[in-house]
Amino acid sequence: QSIEWNSSLYINFVDYEKTFDSLNRETLWKLLWHYGIPQKLTNLIKKMYEETMGRVLHEGKLTGI
């Protein structure tokens, strides 16, 4: 679709499990609040930790889970 619309496509891969694996998540949420991180962004980060999964569609074929 990016080619159809002649627009750039950016992809970002982040291993969130390794990013904060040694930090208690409740502590992370408190720190984000303490430093004034907007609630919407904090909620987005929380959602990334909850049952996150992804699949890739390539040449009409969808990868397994």
PQR file of N, CA, C, O and H, with PARSE charges and radii, in Angstrom:
ATOM      1  N   GLN A   1       0.823  -1.180   0.000 -0.4000 1.5000
ATOM      2  CA  GLN A   1       0.000   0.000   0.000 -0.0000 2.0000
ATOM      3  C   GLN A   1       0.876   1.256   0.000  0.5500 1.7000
ATOM      4  O   GLN A   1       0.521   2.264  -0.611 -0.5500 1.4000
ATOM      5  N   SER A   2       1.989   1.194   0.668 -0.4000 1.5000
ATOM      6  CA  SER A   2       2.922   2.317   0.684 -0.0000 2.0000
ATOM      7  C   SER A   2       3.376   2.663  -0.731  0.5500 1.7000
ATOM      8  O   SER A   2       3.494   3.838  -1.080 -0.5500 1.4000
ATOM      9  H   SER A   2       2.278   0.375   1.164  0.4000 1.0000
ATOM     10  N   ILE A   3       3.628   1.648  -1.537 -0.4000 1.5000
ATOM     11  CA  ILE A   3       4.055   1.873  -2.923 -0.0000 2.0000
ATOM     12  C   ILE A   3       2.907   2.474  -3.728  0.5500 1.7000
ATOM     13  O   ILE A   3       3.111   3.398  -4.516 -0.5500 1.4000
ATOM     14  H   ILE A   3       3.532   0.693  -1.254  0.4000 1.0000
ATOM     15  N   GLU A   4       1.684   1.941  -3.524 -0.4000 1.5000
ATOM     16  CA  GLU A   4       0.508   2.467  -4.215 -0.0000 2.0000
ATOM     17  C   GLU A   4       0.325   3.950  -3.950  0.5500 1.7000
ATOM     18  O   GLU A   4       0.031   4.720  -4.865 -0.5500 1.4000
ATOM     19  H   GLU A   4       1.518   1.191  -2.884  0.4000 1.0000
ATOM     20  N   TRP A   5       0.498   4.346  -2.710 -0.4000 1.5000
ATOM     21  CA  TRP A   5       0.273   5.736  -2.298 -0.0000 2.0000
ATOM     22  C   TRP A   5       1.528   6.585  -2.460  0.5500 1.7000
ATOM     23  O   TRP A   5       1.515   7.776  -2.150 -0.5500 1.4000
ATOM     24  H   TRP A   5       0.737   3.721  -1.967  0.4000 1.0000
ATOM     25  N   ASN A   6       2.610   5.982  -2.942 -0.4000 1.5000
ATOM     26  CA  ASN A   6       3.890   6.674  -3.107 -0.0000 2.0000
ATOM     27  C   ASN A   6       4.307   7.385  -1.813  0.5500 1.7000
ATOM     28  O   ASN A   6       4.695   8.553  -1.823 -0.5500 1.4000
ATOM     29  H   ASN A   6       2.621   5.014  -3.194  0.4000 1.0000
ATOM     30  N   SER A   7       4.218   6.658  -0.718 -0.4000 1.5000
ATOM     31  CA  SER A   7       4.590   7.229   0.585 -0.0000 2.0000
ATOM     32  C   SER A   7       5.654   6.355   1.241  0.5500 1.7000
ATOM     33  O   SER A   7       5.790   5.170   0.937 -0.5500 1.4000
ATOM     34  H   SER A   7       3.903   5.709  -0.710  0.4000 1.0000
ATOM     35  N   SER A   8       6.390   6.966   2.137 -0.4000 1.5000
ATOM     36  CA  SER A   8       7.448   6.236   2.845 -0.0000 2.0000
ATOM     37  C   SER A   8       6.840   5.277   3.855  0.5500 1.7000
ATOM     38  O   SER A   8       5.750   5.513   4.378 -0.5500 1.4000
ATOM     39  H   SER A   8       6.280   7.929   2.384  0.4000 1.0000
ATOM     40  N   LEU A   9       7.551   4.204   4.120 -0.4000 1.5000
ATOM     41  CA  LEU A   9       7.127   3.231   5.118 -0.0000 2.0000
ATOM     42  C   LEU A   9       8.265   3.050   6.106  0.5500 1.7000
ATOM     43  O   LEU A   9       9.401   2.771   5.723 -0.5500 1.4000
ATOM     44  H   LEU A   9       8.436   4.013   3.695  0.4000 1.0000
ATOM     45  N   TYR A  10       7.946   3.213   7.376 -0.4000 1.5000
ATOM     46  CA  TYR A  10       8.943   3.049   8.430 -0.0000 2.0000
ATOM     47  C   TYR A  10       8.515   1.911   9.333  0.5500 1.7000
ATOM     48  O   TYR A  10       7.347   1.819   9.711 -0.5500 1.4000
ATOM     49  H   TYR A  10       7.023   3.440   7.687  0.4000 1.0000
ATOM     50  N   ILE A  11       9.442   1.052   9.677 -0.4000 1.5000
ATOM     51  CA  ILE A  11       9.161  -0.083  10.550 -0.0000 2.0000
ATOM     52  C   ILE A  11      10.131  -0.027  11.710  0.5500 1.7000
ATOM     53  O   ILE A  11      11.318   0.248  11.535 -0.5500 1.4000
ATOM     54  H   ILE A  11      10.390   1.127   9.370  0.4000 1.0000
ATOM     55  N   ASN A  12       9.612  -0.292  12.896 -0.4000 1.5000
ATOM     56  CA  ASN A  12      10.440  -0.249  14.096 -0.0000 2.0000
ATOM     57  C   ASN A  12      10.264  -1.551  14.867  0.5500 1.7000
ATOM     58  O   ASN A  12       9.139  -1.953  15.164 -0.5500 1.4000
ATOM     59  H   ASN A  12       8.648  -0.515  13.038  0.4000 1.0000
ATOM     60  N   PHE A  13      11.362  -2.204  15.189 -0.4000 1.5000
ATOM     61  CA  PHE A  13      11.321  -3.416  15.990 -0.0000 2.0000
ATOM     62  C   PHE A  13      11.988  -3.126  17.324  0.5500 1.7000
ATOM     63  O   PHE A  13      13.151  -2.725  17.373 -0.5500 1.4000
ATOM     64  H   PHE A  13      12.276  -1.878  14.948  0.4000 1.0000
ATOM     65  N   VAL A  14      11.251  -3.329  18.398 -0.4000 1.5000
ATOM     66  CA  VAL A  14      11.795  -3.092  19.736 -0.0000 2.0000
ATOM     67  C   VAL A  14      11.543  -4.328  20.583  0.5500 1.7000
ATOM     68  O   VAL A  14      10.415  -4.815  20.656 -0.5500 1.4000
ATOM     69  H   VAL A  14      10.307  -3.655  18.359  0.4000 1.0000
ATOM     70  N   ASP A  15      12.577  -4.830  21.214 -0.4000 1.5000
ATOM     71  CA  ASP A  15      12.442  -5.965  22.123 -0.0000 2.0000
ATOM     72  C   ASP A  15      12.123  -5.413  23.508  0.5500 1.7000
ATOM     73  O   ASP A  15      13.023  -5.215  24.323 -0.5500 1.4000
ATOM     74  H   ASP A  15      13.493  -4.434  21.154  0.4000 1.0000
ATOM     75  N   TYR A  16      10.838  -5.165  23.773 -0.4000 1.5000
ATOM     76  CA  TYR A  16      10.423  -4.565  25.043 -0.0000 2.0000
ATOM     77  C   TYR A  16      10.716  -5.470  26.224  0.5500 1.7000
ATOM     78  O   TYR A  16      10.970  -4.988  27.328 -0.5500 1.4000
ATOM     79  H   TYR A  16      10.106  -5.326  23.111  0.4000 1.0000
ATOM     80  N   GLU A  17      10.684  -6.755  26.006 -0.4000 1.5000
ATOM     81  CA  GLU A  17      10.959  -7.684  27.096 -0.0000 2.0000
ATOM     82  C   GLU A  17      12.365  -7.459  27.640  0.5500 1.7000
ATOM     83  O   GLU A  17      12.573  -7.488  28.853 -0.5500 1.4000
ATOM     84  H   GLU A  17      10.477  -7.146  25.109  0.4000 1.0000
ATOM     85  N   LYS A  18      13.319  -7.237  26.762 -0.4000 1.5000
ATOM     86  CA  LYS A  18      14.701  -7.026  27.195 -0.0000 2.0000
ATOM     87  C   LYS A  18      14.955  -5.592  27.654  0.5500 1.7000
ATOM     88  O   LYS A  18      15.882  -5.339  28.424 -0.5500 1.4000
ATOM     89  H   LYS A  18      13.150  -7.213  25.776  0.4000 1.0000
ATOM     90  N   THR A  19      14.134  -4.656  27.182 -0.4000 1.5000
ATOM     91  CA  THR A  19      14.340  -3.258  27.541 -0.0000 2.0000
ATOM     92  C   THR A  19      14.224  -3.035  29.039  0.5500 1.7000
ATOM     93  O   THR A  19      15.056  -2.351  29.635 -0.5500 1.4000
ATOM     94  H   THR A  19      13.381  -4.862  26.556  0.4000 1.0000
ATOM     95  N   PHE A  20      13.203  -3.604  29.645 -0.4000 1.5000
ATOM     96  CA  PHE A  20      12.960  -3.385  31.067 -0.0000 2.0000
ATOM     97  C   PHE A  20      12.849  -4.694  31.830  0.5500 1.7000
ATOM     98  O   PHE A  20      12.132  -4.759  32.828 -0.5500 1.4000
ATOM     99  H   PHE A  20      12.527  -4.160  29.161  0.4000 1.0000
ATOM    100  N   ASP A  21      13.543  -5.746  31.384 -0.4000 1.5000
ATOM    101  CA  ASP A  21      13.361  -7.062  31.997 -0.0000 2.0000
ATOM    102  C   ASP A  21      13.818  -7.135  33.444  0.5500 1.7000
ATOM    103  O   ASP A  21      13.344  -7.998  34.184 -0.5500 1.4000
ATOM    104  H   ASP A  21      14.125  -5.693  30.573  0.4000 1.0000
ATOM    105  N   SER A  22      14.727  -6.257  33.878 -0.4000 1.5000
ATOM    106  CA  SER A  22      15.197  -6.327  35.265 -0.0000 2.0000
ATOM    107  C   SER A  22      14.472  -5.339  36.172  0.5500 1.7000
ATOM    108  O   SER A  22      14.808  -5.225  37.351 -0.5500 1.4000
ATOM    109  H   SER A  22      15.112  -5.556  33.277  0.4000 1.0000
ATOM    110  N   LEU A  23      13.490  -4.628  35.643 -0.4000 1.5000
ATOM    111  CA  LEU A  23      12.761  -3.628  36.412 -0.0000 2.0000
ATOM    112  C   LEU A  23      11.342  -4.106  36.681  0.5500 1.7000
ATOM    113  O   LEU A  23      10.639  -4.529  35.763 -0.5500 1.4000
ATOM    114  H   LEU A  23      13.217  -4.721  34.686  0.4000 1.0000
ATOM    115  N   ASN A  24      10.927  -4.037  37.926 -0.4000 1.5000
ATOM    116  CA  ASN A  24       9.554  -4.379  38.285 -0.0000 2.0000
ATOM    117  C   ASN A  24       8.608  -3.444  37.529  0.5500 1.7000
ATOM    118  O   ASN A  24       8.800  -2.228  37.535 -0.5500 1.4000
ATOM    119  H   ASN A  24      11.498  -3.693  38.671  0.4000 1.0000
ATOM    120  N   ARG A  25       7.613  -3.995  36.895 -0.4000 1.5000
ATOM    121  CA  ARG A  25       6.720  -3.181  36.064 -0.0000 2.0000
ATOM    122  C   ARG A  25       5.959  -2.143  36.869  0.5500 1.7000
ATOM    123  O   ARG A  25       5.765  -1.021  36.401 -0.5500 1.4000
ATOM    124  H   ARG A  25       7.457  -4.983  36.890  0.4000 1.0000
ATOM    125  N   GLU A  26       5.524  -2.496  38.069 -0.4000 1.5000
ATOM    126  CA  GLU A  26       4.829  -1.509  38.906 -0.0000 2.0000
ATOM    127  C   GLU A  26       5.747  -0.325  39.197  0.5500 1.7000
ATOM    128  O   GLU A  26       5.299   0.821  39.227 -0.5500 1.4000
ATOM    129  H   GLU A  26       5.682  -3.407  38.450  0.4000 1.0000
ATOM    130  N   THR A  27       7.018  -0.601  39.410 -0.4000 1.5000
ATOM    131  CA  THR A  27       7.991   0.467  39.626 -0.0000 2.0000
ATOM    132  C   THR A  27       8.125   1.316  38.366  0.5500 1.7000
ATOM    133  O   THR A  27       8.219   2.541  38.446 -0.5500 1.4000
ATOM    134  H   THR A  27       7.382  -1.532  39.386  0.4000 1.0000
ATOM    135  N   LEU A  28       8.135   0.672  37.215 -0.4000 1.5000
ATOM    136  CA  LEU A  28       8.226   1.394  35.952 -0.0000 2.0000
ATOM    137  C   LEU A  28       7.054   2.351  35.795  0.5500 1.7000
ATOM    138  O   LEU A  28       7.252   3.510  35.429 -0.5500 1.4000
ATOM    139  H   LEU A  28       8.059  -0.323  37.150  0.4000 1.0000
ATOM    140  N   TRP A  29       5.827   1.885  36.067 -0.4000 1.5000
ATOM    141  CA  TRP A  29       4.641   2.746  35.923 -0.0000 2.0000
ATOM    142  C   TRP A  29       4.746   3.943  36.870  0.5500 1.7000
ATOM    143  O   TRP A  29       4.424   5.069  36.489 -0.5500 1.4000
ATOM    144  H   TRP A  29       5.666   0.944  36.364  0.4000 1.0000
ATOM    145  N   LYS A  30       5.194   3.699  38.097 -0.4000 1.5000
ATOM    146  CA  LYS A  30       5.339   4.789  39.074 -0.0000 2.0000
ATOM    147  C   LYS A  30       6.393   5.799  38.622  0.5500 1.7000
ATOM    148  O   LYS A  30       6.205   7.006  38.770 -0.5500 1.4000
ATOM    149  H   LYS A  30       5.455   2.784  38.406  0.4000 1.0000
ATOM    150  N   LEU A  31       7.493   5.306  38.075 -0.4000 1.5000
ATOM    151  CA  LEU A  31       8.539   6.204  37.585 -0.0000 2.0000
ATOM    152  C   LEU A  31       8.044   7.049  36.407  0.5500 1.7000
ATOM    153  O   LEU A  31       8.327   8.244  36.329 -0.5500 1.4000
ATOM    154  H   LEU A  31       7.646   4.325  37.955  0.4000 1.0000
ATOM    155  N   LEU A  32       7.313   6.424  35.506 -0.4000 1.5000
ATOM    156  CA  LEU A  32       6.771   7.173  34.373 -0.0000 2.0000
ATOM    157  C   LEU A  32       5.845   8.281  34.865  0.5500 1.7000
ATOM    158  O   LEU A  32       5.896   9.403  34.362 -0.5500 1.4000
ATOM    159  H   LEU A  32       7.083   5.453  35.569  0.4000 1.0000
ATOM    160  N   TRP A  33       5.000   7.970  35.847 -0.4000 1.5000
ATOM    161  CA  TRP A  33       4.093   8.968  36.432 -0.0000 2.0000
ATOM    162  C   TRP A  33       4.898  10.063  37.125  0.5500 1.7000
ATOM    163  O   TRP A  33       4.621  11.250  36.947 -0.5500 1.4000
ATOM    164  H   TRP A  33       4.959   7.059  36.257  0.4000 1.0000
ATOM    165  N   HIS A  34       5.895   9.663  37.914 -0.4000 1.5000
ATOM    166  CA  HIS A  34       6.724  10.602  38.671 -0.0000 2.0000
ATOM    167  C   HIS A  34       7.403  11.626  37.757  0.5500 1.7000
ATOM    168  O   HIS A  34       7.499  12.805  38.099 -0.5500 1.4000
ATOM    169  H   HIS A  34       6.120   8.699  38.059  0.4000 1.0000
ATOM    170  N   TYR A  35       7.865  11.175  36.609 -0.4000 1.5000
ATOM    171  CA  TYR A  35       8.564  12.068  35.693 -0.0000 2.0000
ATOM    172  C   TYR A  35       7.627  12.778  34.713  0.5500 1.7000
ATOM    173  O   TYR A  35       8.081  13.413  33.761 -0.5500 1.4000
ATOM    174  H   TYR A  35       7.787  10.217  36.331  0.4000 1.0000
ATOM    175  N   GLY A  36       6.332  12.667  34.949 -0.4000 1.5000
ATOM    176  CA  GLY A  36       5.364  13.430  34.166 -0.0000 2.0000
ATOM    177  C   GLY A  36       5.082  12.912  32.780  0.5500 1.7000
ATOM    178  O   GLY A  36       4.637  13.663  31.912 -0.5500 1.4000
ATOM    179  H   GLY A  36       5.963  12.151  35.722  0.4000 1.0000
ATOM    180  N   ILE A  37       5.338  11.629  32.560 -0.4000 1.5000
ATOM    181  CA  ILE A  37       5.021  11.039  31.255 -0.0000 2.0000
ATOM    182  C   ILE A  37       3.500  11.018  31.118  0.5500 1.7000
ATOM    183  O   ILE A  37       2.815  10.550  32.028 -0.5500 1.4000
ATOM    184  H   ILE A  37       5.699  11.019  33.265  0.4000 1.0000
ATOM    185  N   PRO A  38       2.957  11.510  30.010 -0.5600 1.5000
ATOM    186  CA  PRO A  38       1.502  11.551  29.841  0.2800 2.0000
ATOM    187  C   PRO A  38       0.860  10.170  30.022  0.5500 1.7000
ATOM    188  O   PRO A  38       1.420   9.151  29.618 -0.5500 1.4000
ATOM    189  N   GLN A  39      -0.320  10.163  30.635 -0.4000 1.5000
ATOM    190  CA  GLN A  39      -1.034   8.914  30.913 -0.0000 2.0000
ATOM    191  C   GLN A  39      -1.286   8.115  29.637  0.5500 1.7000
ATOM    192  O   GLN A  39      -1.209   6.887  29.655 -0.5500 1.4000
ATOM    193  H   GLN A  39      -0.775  10.990  30.963  0.4000 1.0000
ATOM    194  N   LYS A  40      -1.587   8.794  28.530 -0.4000 1.5000
ATOM    195  CA  LYS A  40      -1.832   8.088  27.264 -0.0000 2.0000
ATOM    196  C   LYS A  40      -0.605   7.281  26.841  0.5500 1.7000
ATOM    197  O   LYS A  40      -0.729   6.146  26.382 -0.5500 1.4000
ATOM    198  H   LYS A  40      -1.650   9.792  28.515  0.4000 1.0000
ATOM    199  N   LEU A  41       0.579   7.874  26.997 -0.4000 1.5000
ATOM    200  CA  LEU A  41       1.810   7.175  26.624 -0.0000 2.0000
ATOM    201  C   LEU A  41       2.091   6.026  27.585  0.5500 1.7000
ATOM    202  O   LEU A  41       2.502   4.944  27.164 -0.5500 1.4000
ATOM    203  H   LEU A  41       0.680   8.796  27.370  0.4000 1.0000
ATOM    204  N   THR A  42       1.869   6.265  28.879 -0.4000 1.5000
ATOM    205  CA  THR A  42       2.050   5.201  29.878 -0.0000 2.0000
ATOM    206  C   THR A  42       1.123   4.031  29.575  0.5500 1.7000
ATOM    207  O   THR A  42       1.542   2.875  29.636 -0.5500 1.4000
ATOM    208  H   THR A  42       1.536   7.144  29.221  0.4000 1.0000
ATOM    209  N   ASN A  43      -0.131   4.323  29.249 -0.4000 1.5000
ATOM    210  CA  ASN A  43      -1.092   3.264  28.916 -0.0000 2.0000
ATOM    211  C   ASN A  43      -0.653   2.500  27.667  0.5500 1.7000
ATOM    212  O   ASN A  43      -0.817   1.282  27.596 -0.5500 1.4000
ATOM    213  H   ASN A  43      -0.471   5.263  29.199  0.4000 1.0000
ATOM    214  N   LEU A  44      -0.102   3.204  26.690 -0.4000 1.5000
ATOM    215  CA  LEU A  44       0.384   2.554  25.471 -0.0000 2.0000
ATOM    216  C   LEU A  44       1.520   1.594  25.792  0.5500 1.7000
ATOM    217  O   LEU A  44       1.553   0.475  25.280 -0.5500 1.4000
ATOM    218  H   LEU A  44       0.031   4.193  26.747  0.4000 1.0000
ATOM    219  N   ILE A  45       2.445   2.021  26.632 -0.4000 1.5000
ATOM    220  CA  ILE A  45       3.560   1.158  27.031 -0.0000 2.0000
ATOM    221  C   ILE A  45       3.040  -0.055  27.788  0.5500 1.7000
ATOM    222  O   ILE A  45       3.518  -1.169  27.570 -0.5500 1.4000
ATOM    223  H   ILE A  45       2.418   2.930  27.049  0.4000 1.0000
ATOM    224  N   LYS A  46       2.060   0.145  28.682 -0.4000 1.5000
ATOM    225  CA  LYS A  46       1.472  -0.979  29.425 -0.0000 2.0000
ATOM    226  C   LYS A  46       0.859  -1.989  28.462  0.5500 1.7000
ATOM    227  O   LYS A  46       1.041  -3.196  28.622 -0.5500 1.4000
ATOM    228  H   LYS A  46       1.672   1.050  28.859  0.4000 1.0000
ATOM    229  N   LYS A  47       0.130  -1.491  27.458 -0.4000 1.5000
ATOM    230  CA  LYS A  47      -0.517  -2.385  26.491 -0.0000 2.0000
ATOM    231  C   LYS A  47       0.509  -3.223  25.730  0.5500 1.7000
ATOM    232  O   LYS A  47       0.227  -4.358  25.347 -0.5500 1.4000
ATOM    233  H   LYS A  47      -0.017  -0.511  27.328  0.4000 1.0000
ATOM    234  N   MET A  48       1.699  -2.661  25.512 -0.4000 1.5000
ATOM    235  CA  MET A  48       2.736  -3.402  24.799 -0.0000 2.0000
ATOM    236  C   MET A  48       3.236  -4.591  25.606  0.5500 1.7000
ATOM    237  O   MET A  48       3.804  -5.528  25.047 -0.5500 1.4000
ATOM    238  H   MET A  48       1.928  -1.739  25.823  0.4000 1.0000
ATOM    239  N   TYR A  49       3.030  -4.557  26.896 -0.4000 1.5000
ATOM    240  CA  TYR A  49       3.455  -5.654  27.762 -0.0000 2.0000
ATOM    241  C   TYR A  49       2.375  -6.723  27.914  0.5500 1.7000
ATOM    242  O   TYR A  49       2.669  -7.832  28.359 -0.5500 1.4000
ATOM    243  H   TYR A  49       2.569  -3.795  27.350  0.4000 1.0000
ATOM    244  N   GLU A  50       1.141  -6.411  27.554 -0.4000 1.5000
ATOM    245  CA  GLU A  50       0.020  -7.328  27.763 -0.0000 2.0000
ATOM    246  C   GLU A  50      -0.265  -8.144  26.507  0.5500 1.7000
ATOM    247  O   GLU A  50      -0.804  -7.622  25.532 -0.5500 1.4000
ATOM    248  H   GLU A  50       0.902  -5.510  27.192  0.4000 1.0000
ATOM    249  N   GLU A  51       0.090  -9.395  26.531 -0.4000 1.5000
ATOM    250  CA  GLU A  51      -0.273 -10.330  25.462 -0.0000 2.0000
ATOM    251  C   GLU A  51      -0.013  -9.777  24.063  0.5500 1.7000
ATOM    252  O   GLU A  51      -0.859  -9.906  23.178 -0.5500 1.4000
ATOM    253  H   GLU A  51       0.528  -9.819  27.324  0.4000 1.0000
ATOM    254  N   THR A  52       1.129  -9.173  23.863 -0.4000 1.5000
ATOM    255  CA  THR A  52       1.475  -8.619  22.564 -0.0000 2.0000
ATOM    256  C   THR A  52       1.907  -9.733  21.617  0.5500 1.7000
ATOM    257  O   THR A  52       2.653 -10.635  21.997 -0.5500 1.4000
ATOM    258  H   THR A  52       1.816  -9.068  24.582  0.4000 1.0000
ATOM    259  N   MET A  53       1.432  -9.658  20.397 -0.4000 1.5000
ATOM    260  CA  MET A  53       1.851 -10.610  19.383 -0.0000 2.0000
ATOM    261  C   MET A  53       1.756  -9.931  18.026  0.5500 1.7000
ATOM    262  O   MET A  53       1.075  -8.916  17.879 -0.5500 1.4000
ATOM    263  H   MET A  53       0.826  -8.925  20.088  0.4000 1.0000
ATOM    264  N   GLY A  54       2.416 -10.474  17.068 -0.4000 1.5000
ATOM    265  CA  GLY A  54       2.367  -9.885  15.746 -0.0000 2.0000
ATOM    266  C   GLY A  54       2.475 -10.948  14.672  0.5500 1.7000
ATOM    267  O   GLY A  54       2.958 -12.055  14.909 -0.5500 1.4000
ATOM    268  H   GLY A  54       2.969 -11.298  17.188  0.4000 1.0000
ATOM    269  N   ARG A  55       2.018 -10.589  13.499 -0.4000 1.5000
ATOM    270  CA  ARG A  55       2.119 -11.476  12.352 -0.0000 2.0000
ATOM    271  C   ARG A  55       2.526 -10.635  11.160  0.5500 1.7000
ATOM    272  O   ARG A  55       2.338  -9.419  11.154 -0.5500 1.4000
ATOM    273  H   ARG A  55       1.625  -9.689  13.307  0.4000 1.0000
ATOM    274  N   VAL A  56       3.080 -11.281  10.159 -0.4000 1.5000
ATOM    275  CA  VAL A  56       3.549 -10.569   8.973 -0.0000 2.0000
ATOM    276  C   VAL A  56       2.852 -11.133   7.747  0.5500 1.7000
ATOM    277  O   VAL A  56       2.741 -12.348   7.584 -0.5500 1.4000
ATOM    278  H   VAL A  56       3.232 -12.269  10.164  0.4000 1.0000
ATOM    279  N   LEU A  57       2.387 -10.245   6.894 -0.4000 1.5000
ATOM    280  CA  LEU A  57       1.813 -10.631   5.609 -0.0000 2.0000
ATOM    281  C   LEU A  57       2.859 -10.321   4.542  0.5500 1.7000
ATOM    282  O   LEU A  57       3.232  -9.165   4.343 -0.5500 1.4000
ATOM    283  H   LEU A  57       2.477  -9.258   7.027  0.4000 1.0000
ATOM    284  N   HIS A  58       3.326 -11.366   3.859 -0.4000 1.5000
ATOM    285  CA  HIS A  58       4.351 -11.198   2.828 -0.0000 2.0000
ATOM    286  C   HIS A  58       3.962 -12.014   1.613  0.5500 1.7000
ATOM    287  O   HIS A  58       3.748 -13.223   1.697 -0.5500 1.4000
ATOM    288  H   HIS A  58       3.023 -12.305   4.020  0.4000 1.0000
ATOM    289  N   GLU A  59       3.876 -11.341   0.493 -0.4000 1.5000
ATOM    290  CA  GLU A  59       3.498 -11.985  -0.767 -0.0000 2.0000
ATOM    291  C   GLU A  59       2.229 -12.818  -0.615  0.5500 1.7000
ATOM    292  O   GLU A  59       2.137 -13.937  -1.121 -0.5500 1.4000
ATOM    293  H   GLU A  59       4.050 -10.359   0.425  0.4000 1.0000
ATOM    294  N   GLY A  60       1.263 -12.253   0.085 -0.4000 1.5000
ATOM    295  CA  GLY A  60      -0.028 -12.899   0.237 -0.0000 2.0000
ATOM    296  C   GLY A  60      -0.072 -14.017   1.258  0.5500 1.7000
ATOM    297  O   GLY A  60      -1.110 -14.660   1.416 -0.5500 1.4000
ATOM    298  H   GLY A  60       1.338 -11.344   0.495  0.4000 1.0000
ATOM    299  N   LYS A  61       1.025 -14.265   1.954 -0.4000 1.5000
ATOM    300  CA  LYS A  61       1.073 -15.327   2.957 -0.0000 2.0000
ATOM    301  C   LYS A  61       1.250 -14.709   4.337  0.5500 1.7000
ATOM    302  O   LYS A  61       2.076 -13.817   4.532 -0.5500 1.4000
ATOM    303  H   LYS A  61       1.868 -13.743   1.826  0.4000 1.0000
ATOM    304  N   LEU A  62       0.465 -15.196   5.286 -0.4000 1.5000
ATOM    305  CA  LEU A  62       0.499 -14.703   6.652 -0.0000 2.0000
ATOM    306  C   LEU A  62       1.322 -15.645   7.513  0.5500 1.7000
ATOM    307  O   LEU A  62       1.118 -16.858   7.484 -0.5500 1.4000
ATOM    308  H   LEU A  62      -0.206 -15.921   5.127  0.4000 1.0000
ATOM    309  N   THR A  63       2.254 -15.088   8.282 -0.4000 1.5000
ATOM    310  CA  THR A  63       3.095 -15.920   9.142 -0.0000 2.0000
ATOM    311  C   THR A  63       2.273 -16.514  10.271  0.5500 1.7000
ATOM    312  O   THR A  63       1.187 -16.027  10.589 -0.5500 1.4000
ATOM    313  H   THR A  63       2.420 -14.102   8.306  0.4000 1.0000
ATOM    314  N   GLY A  64       2.805 -17.574  10.877 -0.4000 1.5000
ATOM    315  CA  GLY A  64       2.166 -18.177  12.038 -0.0000 2.0000
ATOM    316  C   GLY A  64       2.347 -17.307  13.266  0.5500 1.7000
ATOM    317  O   GLY A  64       3.081 -16.319  13.251 -0.5500 1.4000
ATOM    318  H   GLY A  64       3.686 -17.969  10.619  0.4000 1.0000
ATOM    319  N   ILE A  65       1.669 -17.693  14.319 -0.4000 1.5000
ATOM    320  CA  ILE A  65       1.744 -16.930  15.575 -0.0000 2.0000
ATOM    321  C   ILE A  65       2.980 -17.318  16.334  0.5500 1.7000
ATOM    322  O   ILE A  65       3.230 -16.792  17.419 -0.5500 1.4000
ATOM    323  H   ILE A  65       1.073 -18.496  14.332  0.4000 1.0000
TER
END
